[in-house]
Amino acid sequence: MQMIRAIIRPEKVDEVVDELDSRGFPAFTRVDVFGRGKQKGIQIGPVVYDELAKVMLMIAVDDEDADAVIRIVEDSARTGSFGDGKTLVSPIFSSPDSKRGFSHTSSECRLSMVTRMRGGFMLYTAGL
């Protein structure tokens, strides 16, 4: 599985969500965020806005669907201007389910690799 985090303009959220839903990807988590990209904000006259409002959509998908979801998000969120956002993709190694208990996300794999951050070092543990 893959976790896709799409940071997009607030005015494009409905368009992106509608397109994902129409293509069979209805599940997501929405988080309102503030930040800036390489441009370090935006200046309008004498006023500098160094943190801009954005929305982060978090979408967990199967490996084979990741490229399609990324294309859907980027195509529907694009305006062609600076500040269109960023798409980040990372693997999901395990996915505990509060209803059914722990479940492995990679087919019938008995050995899971989970990455945890401890004091700046990556610690790999096996056999959850």
VEXGUMI-411092 format. One record per residue (C-alpha): x, y, z. Coordinates in steps of 0.25 Angstrom, whole numbers, plus 5000, padded with zeros to 4 digits. Layout:
REM residues N
XYZ;...
END
This chain:
REM residues 128
500050005000;500450144998;500050275006;499850394996;499950535003;499450644993;499650784998;498750864989;498051004988;496751014996;495951054984;496350924977;495950824988;494450804983;494950774969;496050684973;495050604983;493950594972;494950544962;495550434972;494150394975;493650384961;494850294958;494650194970;495550254981;494550314991;495350305004;496250415008;496650495020;496650645019;497450745028;497550895027;499050935027;499851065026;501251075020;502051125008;502851064997;504151104990;503551244987;503551275002;502151325002;501551434993;501651584993;500451674990;500851814990;501651845003;500951725010;501751595010;500951465013;501951365017;501051255021;499851215012;498651135014;498650995007;497950865009;498550735011;497850615005;498350475011;497950365002;498350215005;498350134992;498849994987;500149994980;499549974967;498650094968;499650194973;500050254959;498650264955;498250344968;499450434967;499150464952;497650494956;498050584968;499150664960;498250684948;497050734955;497850824965;498750884954;498551034951;499851054944;500251164954;501251164966;500651104978;499950984972;500450894983;501250774985;500950624985;501750534994;501750374994;502150285004;502050135007;501050075017;501649955024;500549925033;499149965035;498449935048;496949925047;496149965060;495049885056;495749755052;497049765059;498449765053;498549735038;499749725029;499649805016;500549735007;499849605002;500049485011;501449535016;501749485030;502949575032;502649725033;503749835032;503349955041;504150085041;504150165054;504950285056;505750285069;506750395073;507050425058;507350275054;506450185046;506150055054;505649935046;504849835054;504249705048;503249605052;502049685057;
END
